[in-house]
Amino acid sequence: MSADATNPAAQGPVSPAAPRRRTRPRIDLRRLGRAALLGPAARDRLPDAIGHVAEAHRAHHPDADLEPLRRAWVLAESSHRGQMRKSGEPYITHPLAVTLILAELGAETTTLTASLLHDTVEDTEVTLDQVREEFGEEVRYLVDGVTKLEKVDYGAAAEPETFRKMLVATGSDVRVMSIKLADRLHNMRTLGVMRPEKQARIARVTRDVLIPLAERLGVQALKTELEDLVFAILHPEEYEHTRELIAENTARADDPLTEVAEEARRILREAGIPGEVLVRPRHFVSVHRVARKRGDLRGCDFGRLLVLVNEDADCYAVLGELHTCMTPVVSEFKDFIAVPKFNLYQSLHTAVARGDGQVVEVLVRTHQMHKVAEAGVVALGNPYSPATDPSAPGADDPGDGERADPTRPGWLSRLLDWQQAAPDPDTFWSTLREDLAQDREITVFRPDGGTLGLPEGATCVDAAYAQYGEDAHACIGARVNGRLATLSTVLRDGDTVQPLMGQDPASEPSRAWLDHAHTPAARIAIQRWLASHPAPAPTESADRGAAPRPEVGPGDDRAPSRAESPRAGTASRPGPASVVVAGRPGASARLAGCCTPVPPDGITAFPVRGGGVTVHRVECSAVAGMRTGGRAEVAVHWGDTTECRVTLLAESFGRPQLLADLTEAIAQLGVEVVSATVAPPMRQRVRHTYTLQLPDAARLPALMRAMRNVPGVYDVSRTQPNPPGR
């Protein structure tokens, strides 16, 4: 991937992060252009002008059939003959350069064939029917998709609809966008012939739209070079300063990264681990970011070490050896092998400290991981060919949720869903721009072992919609790392999140959720629901000052009063479970309201005026206080009667019909509701207090379990009953 001489950044090493395994000389596009003017080669051999493409292609696909490339070259060259670029070169040099970029990344033959032809339908007399007849439906589809992208208007006023068209064109096959990205990269390399204002406009669209998409497609090799080219155009002074910093570092006699790399090679040799240790210089934008973050740069800040090994297990073996023989910076360790990024990226990240205090970042990955890290979806091969190795990139893995369709990564499927669900283009565009602007993603775990990729700053609301789609309207809360959490809780990388879903079909999202939604999926789903369910007009009573119903969760669940509570105040059979007072036949025993003991609780008692006793649970906090105060204890035990009365507190998230569901769960166990009250909701939580008459105290554990199993209830405990009249 060579930089064109007309590129404004071509005076310096624009893309130091590009792959360095290349051993053949750089391609001279002008020489290839002159070769193109000589006309098509004989039909019995591959034209010399695309020999470099064939060489790069065979390096990744040794058994590839080159005949489609030969025929595509013949058609493209003859169709574009006589057309010139603004730089003065024959036009055919452009599709040739785009195809070479993709071949270097490892694209399969069909993609390269479509790349050679990607401008023919737009700029020549060739038709899509001709492409289909000569090369088949798959190539025709790719060429058509790229052609549609070429017709997109990138003007500011057209941005929302522009992006919709791009997604529709890309959605069925990511290879369309792969060709578009390579096309944009070559155009950016040769942008110097354009007027400055046009350069800036194209660079801004590249920055805002295409670079984020390259990131999500995992094509880091294209992304980093595009970033540097945009940087050179939009921030020329900062670019020049960064170029000077890199030049000064390159001119230094000693290179600490080289020294650490040699030490790492020695460690691997002594451990018997086959692998390569490379110094991987940072590209311009990366150096600029590090300089802004750390201030003065030292030698180790200009690059990282890349360790390439053969097997996954070797990655962890290398990590262990480096951490044993060097000084690790534990806070820098991340395992993207066990938990790959959303764009297929896998590596171990760590850092080690030198004796002089410099910190060296280290990436450890297999050769196959490196290929995918550089080329992303381009490295997946033909997505329509069944993978022979189920562990190979591109093989379907229904368990990860991201590659069910090999032509459409999970995030792209979600984008297509968003653009269909958004109530209007502006809503779609604003939420999508926010999503594309996210530089970092986090991975959270589901209790079933699955994972969710979310942008940094995502909340439990976002996790619910990422996992359940529009069914998340029924979400009533969440648990994070096993503990109850509000829907507004911000998630951290590595958290385990479990959205708690209600079962009421009438459940609905709260407008307040928009304040906590961070992802387009969540925001668009909530906005769509709100748009289709406008708030009701105020009633006459409300106009006269009646209090509005409070929003407490997915629905407007107001706290029912005591009179509204089912069976509130119902008369019950009198008397608690029988208690026998030792040495005091016939003495009355009253169960203490502070701990409401029931069989088979361990109990004790203390005498009260009138000759009776008050019975407490042994572990009641009041017992310790009375013992300390010298109060005499009376021995008691449960009698034969096991009927008892108990007060339970159920804590829950607010939702419609919750009180009725709780009462039904209680009734199914043959327990009578003496009274039921609901405290006013606070922060989406509701407290229900029940005084219950149990025909058998042994049913209490089962009763409490049944109440906890009611959707929305997160805790049930025994408590003191409310005093009469409250």
N, C-alpha and C positions, 0 to 999 in steps of 0.2 A: 504494500500500500504506500505508494510514493506521494510526496507532496508536490503539487504543481508549482512551477516557477512563478506563476502569477499570483499565487496565494500570498496575502500580506504577512502571514506568519512563516513563510517558507525560509526566511533567513536563519531560523533557529530550529533546534530539534523539537518540533511541535509535539510529537507523540512518542516520548521515551518509554511509555508503558506498552507500546505495541509489541507483538510477539517477536522474540529474538532468535527463534530457531532457524530463520531463513539463512540459507547458505549461498543461494544463487544471487547474481547481481540484481540491482533494482531495475524495474521495468522503465524503459524510455517510451512514454506514450506518443511523443512526436514521431519516433521511428516507426512505431506501430501504425500511426496514422498514415505515414508515407507508404507503408506496405499495403495498407488498405486501398490506396489509390491505384495500385497495380492491378486490381481486379481479383475475382475469385480464383482460387487455386483449382487445380485439376480435381475432379470429383472423386478420384480414387485415393486421396490422401488428405490428412488434416491440413488446413491452410497454415502456413508458417506464422501468420500474424497472430493466431490464437494458440501458438505452441506453448506460451507461458501459462495460459489458462489451463491447457491440458496437463501440463506438468504439475501445477498446483492441485488440480483436481485429482490426478492419479496419486498424489502424495497422501490424500485422505481416503480415496476410494480406488485401490489398485486394480480392481476388476471392472471398473466403470466402462460402459459402452459409450465411446466417443462419437458414434455416428450421428446422434441427434445434435450434438454441438457443431459438428461439421456442417450439417444442413442448415442449422439456425444461423451460423456465420455467413454462409453463402447468401441466404435470403436477406439478412440484415445489411450486409455490406452492399449488395446490389440495390437494395431499396433506398439506402441513405446516400448512395453515391452522388456526389455533387453538392451535398449539403455541408455547410461549414458552421463551426461554432464561433461565438463572438471572439474567442481567442485566436481565431485564424486556422485552427486545426480542423481536419476532416471530422465530420460529426460522428463517424463510426468509432472514433477513439473513445467517445463517452460510454456507449453500451459495452464496449470492450473493457474499459476500466472498471465499470460497475461489476461486470461478470468476474473480473480478476479478484476484486475485493471479496466477493462471495466465495470464489473458489479457494482463496487463501483461508477463509474461515471454515471451510469444509462442507459447503452446501452440496446437496446431491444434484444429479444430472438434470432433473426436471427443472429445478430452480435456476440453474445456470442457463438452460435453454430458453426459459422465459425471460431471463435477464437480458440476454443478447437481443431478444425481440421486443423488449418492453416499450420502446418508442416507435416501433414500426406502424402500429395501427393509428397512433396519434399524429405522426409526422409524415407518413408516406401513404402510398395507395394500397398497402396491404390491408386486408380485412380480417376480422375475427374468424369468419368462415374459412378463409384460406389457412389461417393458423391452425384451426381445428383439423382441417383436412390433411395438413402436412405433419402436424405434431401431436394431435390428439386433444381430447377435451380438457385434460388437466392443465396443459400448457396454455390453452386458450383461456381458461378461467383465470390463471395467474396474470396473463397479459392484460385481460380485461380489467382485473382489479387494479393493477398499477395504472392503467390508462384512466380509470375513474379518479384515482388519487391525483393524477396530473391535472385534471380539470377542476379540482377543488380551488375555490377562491379563498386565499389566506388573509383577505382583508379583515380589519378589526371588526367591522360591522357584521361580517359573515361568520365570525368564529364559532358560535354555537352550532349552527347548521353544518359548518365545515367539519367539525369534529364528528358529528353524527355520521356524515358521509364516509369519513375515514374509517370509523368503526364498522359500519356496515360492509364496506369493501374489504376490510381486514378480517372481519369476524369469522368467516368460514375457513380461513386458511392463513396462518401467521406468515407464510412465505411471501404473501403479498407485501406485508410491511417490511420484511427482510430486504426485499428488492428495493423498496422505497427508501429505506435507511441507507443502503449502499449508494443509491442514486443521489441522495442528498449529500452524502459524504464527498463524493467526487465533485459535485457542484460547489460545495463549500471550499474544496481545495483550489478550485479555479475561479473563485469569486472576485479576484482582484481586477478583472476586466469590467466589472460593473461599477456604476456610479456609487459613491459612498452612501447615499441615502438608501439605495436599493440593497446594498450590502447589509446595512444595519437592519432593514426590515426583514430580510431573509434570515439573518442571524437571530433576531428576536423570536421568530416563529420556530426556528430550530431549537432554541433554548427552551421555549415554553411548551412545545408540543412533541417534537421528535426525540429530543434527548431523554425526557421522562419515559417515552415509549421504548426507547432502546434499553433503558434500565430495566423496565418490566419484562422485556423479551430476553434479558440476560446477555445482550450482545455488548459486553464491556469494551471489546476492542474498538467498536464503532463509537460507542458512547464517549469514551475518553478522548478520542481524536476530535469528535464533534465539539466537545466541551472546550478543548484548546483553541480550535478554529473560531468558535464564537467569542471566546475570551479575547483573542487577538483583535477582533473587529469591534466589539462593544466596549472594551476596556484597554485600549492600546497602550496607555501609559503604565498601567499596572502589569500588563503583559510584558512590556519591555523590561520593567524592573525585575520581574520574576525570571525572565530570560537571562538577565545579568547575574542574578543570584546563582542560577544553575551553571552558567559559564564559569563563574568564580570557583564554585565547588569542584567542577570538573578539572580545573587547572591546579588544584591542590596536589602536592606531592604524595601525601598519605591519604588513604581512603579507609576510614574505620569500618565501613560496610564490607569491604573486601577482606579485611582482617577477620571479622566475625564469620564471614562466609567460609573462609579457610578453616577456622576452628570448628565450624559445624561439619564440614566435610571430614575432618579428622575424627570427630565424635561418631559419625555414621560409619566410617571405615572400621573403627575399633569395635563398634557394636555389631558389625556384620550386616548392616542394613543397606541394600543397594538403593541408590537414589542420587538425584542431582540437586545441587545447591546453587541457586542463581541470585545475583544481585538484581533486583527489579527496581529501576529508577522510577520515581514518581513523575506523572505527567504534570504539565504546567499548572493546571487548575488545582491539582492536589498540593503542589508545593506552595501555591498562593494561600490555600486554606490553612495549611500547617503554619505558615509564617504569620497569618493573622491570629492564629490561636496561641502560638508559643513565643512570638516575638523573634528574637535573634535565632537563626537556624544554625545547627551544628551538622557535622558530616552525616550522622545517622538519620537526620531528618529528611534527607533527599531521596530516600529509597527504602525498600524493605527487602528482606530475604524471602525467596520462594524455594521451598523444598518440594521436589517432585519424586514420588515413589510409585511402586507398582500396585500395591494392594491397600485396601482400607485399613487392615490391621497394622500395616507399616506406618501409617500416619500416626497412630497412637503410640507405636514404638518409638518413632522419632520424637514425639512430644515428651515421652518419658525420659529419653536420653538427654534432650536439651535441658529439661527442667532439673535433671540430676547434676549435669556437668556445668551448667551456667546458672546465673541468678535470675529466676523467673519473676516477672511482674504479674502476679496472680490476677489482679483486677482486669488485665487485658485479655484474659483467656475467654474464647467463645468457640463453641462446637457447632459449626454449621454442617457437619457431616451427619451427626445423629438427627439434627433438626435443620434440613436444608431451607434456604430462603425461598420466598414465593416464586422467584425467577429461576429456580433449579440450582442456584449457586451452592456449592459444597466446598468447605475448607475448614481446617482448624486454624484459629487465629490465636497467637500468643505474642509475648514480648519478653526479651531478656535484657538485663542491664550490664553494661560494661563497667570496668573498674573506674573509669573517669566520669561515671554518672550518666553517660549517654544511653538511651533506650533504643533497642533495635526491634522493630516489629517483624514478626515471622509468620508466613503463611505456609501451611503444610497441606498438600493435596496429592491425589493420584494424577497420573497423566491424563486419564479420562476425565476426571473432575476439572483439570486445567482446560481441557478442550471445551467443555461445557461452560466454564467460567468465562472464557474469552468470547465464545461464539454463541452461547445461549441456545435459542431455538434453532438457529442455523445449523448447529451441530447435531440435531436430532435425526438427520438423514431424511429419507422419504417417509412422511408421516402415514402414508397409506400402505407401507410395507410392514407386514407383521414382524415384530422383533423376535429374533431367535433366542436372545438371552433375556429372561424376564427382569433381570436387574439392570439391563442396559438402558441408557437415557432414551426416552421416547416410548419405552414399553409401558403399556397401560398398568396403572396401579390404582385400583379403585379405592384403596385405603387412604391415600393421601389427599384426596379431594381436589387435587390441582391438575391432574393429567388424565382424567377420564376420557377426554377426547384429545388425541395427540396433536391435532391441528389447532386446538384452542386451549391455551392455559386457563386455569380457573379464574384468574383476575380478569382476563379478557371476556370470559363468559359473563362475569358480573357486570362489566362495563356495558355489554350489549343489553343485559337486563335493565340496567339503569336508564339507558337511552330510550328504551321502550316504555319504562314506567314513569319517567319524569313528566310532571304535569305540563311543562313548557320548556323550550330550548334554553332559556336563560337559567332556569333552575338547574338543568342538567349541566350546563357549562360552568356555572359558578361552583357547584359541588365537585365537579370533575377537576377543575383547576386546583382546588384545594387538595384533592387527592394526589394529583401529579406533583404538587409542590412538596410532598412529604419526602424528605431525604432518607428517613430511617423507618424501618419496620420492626415490629416486635412479634415474637411467636408466643402464643399462649396455648395451654394444653386443655383438652376436654377430659372429663373424668373417664370416658371410654377409651382413652389413649390417643385419640385423634388430635390434630393441631389446627389452629387458626392463625393465619397471617394478618396482622392488623397494623395500621400506621401508629407511630409513636404518639401517645396522647389519647388513644382509643379508650373507651369506657365499657362498662358492662352492657350498656345499651347497644353499642356497636357489636360486641361479641354475640349478643342475642340475635341480632338481625343477620350477622355473618353466618350463624349456625342454622337458624330457622327461617330465614327469609321473612315474608309478611306474616307468618304464623307467630313471629315475635311480638305482634300486637298483644298477645295474651300473656306476655312476660309479667311476672309479679314480683321479681326480685332476683337475686343471684347469690351464689356462694363463691368466694375467692379464696383459694387455698384452704378450703374447708370451713371458712368462717363466713357468717352472714355479712353481706355488703349491700350498699345502696346501688341503684342503677347508675348513679353518677360517678361511681368509683373509677378512678383512672387505673388502668391495668399496666403492669410492668412486664418486661421480657421474662418469660419463664413461669408466669403465674398459671395456676390451674383455675379455670372459671367454669362455673355450672349455672347457666341461666335457669331460673325456677319458673316453670310454665304453668299457668292456670288452665283449667279445662272448660271454662265457660265460653261458648262461642260469641257471647255478647261483649267479651273483653275488648278494650279499645286503648290505643296509646294516649298518653297525656301530651298536651301541647308543650308542657315543660320539658319533655324528653328532647326536644330540638336543641335545648341549651346544652345537653350532654352528648348529643350525637356528633361523632367526629368523622364518620365515613359516609361516602355518597350513598351506599346501600341503605344505611339507617336513615339518613336525612330524607332521601327521596321517598322511601317507603312511608315514613311518618307524614311528610308533606302531602303525599298522594292521598293518604287516608283522611287527613284533615280537610283537604280540598273537596273530597266527596262526602264529608260529614260536617257541613257548616254548623257552627254553634247556634242553638235555638235562640229565637228572639226572647227578650225578657218578658216574663209573665206580668200580669197586672199586680200581683202581690209583690213581685220583686220591685216593680216601679214604686210601690208604696213603702219600700224600705225593708222588705223581707230579706233575710240573710241568704246569700247564694249558697248552693251546695259546694262544698270544698272538693278540690281535686286531690285524691290521695293515692293515685296509682294508675294502672291501665284503664280504670273506669272511674266515674264519679261515685265513689262509695262513701256515702255519708254514714255517720254513726247513728244507728237506731236508738231511740230512747228506751227507757225501761218498759214503757207501755207497749212499744212496738216489738220488743223482743219476744220470740215465740215462747209461749207457756210461762212468761215472766210472772212471778208471784203465785204460781200454782200451789195449792195446798198439798202437803205431803204427810206421809205417816210419821207421827211424832217419835222422838227418842233416838239417841245414837246407838251404836253397837254396845252391847252390855259389857260392863266392866265390873270385875269382882275386886272389892277392897279387902285386903288381908286383915283379919282381926277385927273387922268392923262390919258385921252382918247387917245388911239393910241400909248402909250408908250410901248417900247419893253421890254419884260421880258425874262431873261435867267435863266434856272434852275441851281443851284449851283452844281458843280461836287463833292463837299465834302460830300453831304448828299443825292443827287439825289432824290428830292421830287417827289412824284406822288400822284394823287388823291387816297384816300381822306385825305392824310396827312394834319395836321395843318401847315400853311405856314406863313411866313413873308418875307419882302424884304428890301433891302438897296439900295439906289441910287448909280449909277456908272457913270463915264464920258460918255458923249454923250446923256444924258437924259434918259437912260434905268435903269432898276433895276435888281438885282440878287436875285432870290427867294431861300430861305432856308427852311428846315423843322424847326418848332418851337423849337424842342429839339436838334438841331444841336449845337455842341460845339462851332462853330464859331460865332453863334448868341450871346452867352453870352459874348464873347470877344469884339465884336463890340459894344454891349450895354455898357459894361464897359468903352470903349474908347470914348463914347459920340456920336457914329454914329447915325444919324436919321433913324428911321424905316418908312417904307411905307406900308400902309395896302394893302393887295392883297387877292384875292380869286380865286378859280378855275372857269373857264368858262364852257360853255356847252360841248366843245370838250373833250372827256375822253381818246382819244388815247394818249399814253405816251411812252417814252423811259426810260429804267431803266438798271442799271448794277448790276448783281448778281455775288457773289462769292460762288462757290460750293466747299466744302472741302471734300475729300474722301480718302479712301485707294486705292492704285493702283491695277488695275486688267485689263485684256484685255477687249476691247469693251466698256469700261466705258464711253468714250466720245460719242460714237455712241448712247448708251442707254440714256444718258442725253439729247442729241439733239432730240432723238425720243420723249422723255417725253415732251419736250418743244413744239415740232411741233404738238403733239396731242391736245394741248390747243389753236392752231391757233396763236401761237406767233412766230414772225419772228426773226431769229438770225441775228443781224447786224454784230457782230464779236465774235469770240471765241478764247481764248488763254489758254494754259496750261503751268504753271510754271514748271521748272525741279523738279522731285520728291525728297523729303527729308524724310528719315526715314519712308519709306513705305507710305507716305502721298502725295497727289497731290492736287493742287489748280487750279480750272478751273474758268476763268473769262469770263462771257457772257455779251455783250451789246445787249439788246432785245427791240424790238418794239412791244408793246402791243396794240391791237385794242381797248381794254377797260381796264382802270386801275383797275377796280373791279376784274379782273382776277388774279391780282398779288398774293394774298394769296394762291389761288388754285394752281398757277404755282409753288410757292415755296414749297408747300406740295408735289406736284408731283415730283419735283426734289429731295426732301429729301427721297422719297420712293424708289428711284433707289438704288438697292443693292450696298453697298460700300460707299454711300454718308452719312456722319454723320452731316453735317451742311450746310445750305444755308443762306446767308445774303446779304443785299444790300451794295454796296460799290462804291467807286469812279472808273469810267472807266479809262482804261489805256490811257495815252496820245498818240496821233498819232505817228506812227513810232516806237513804242516800242514793 
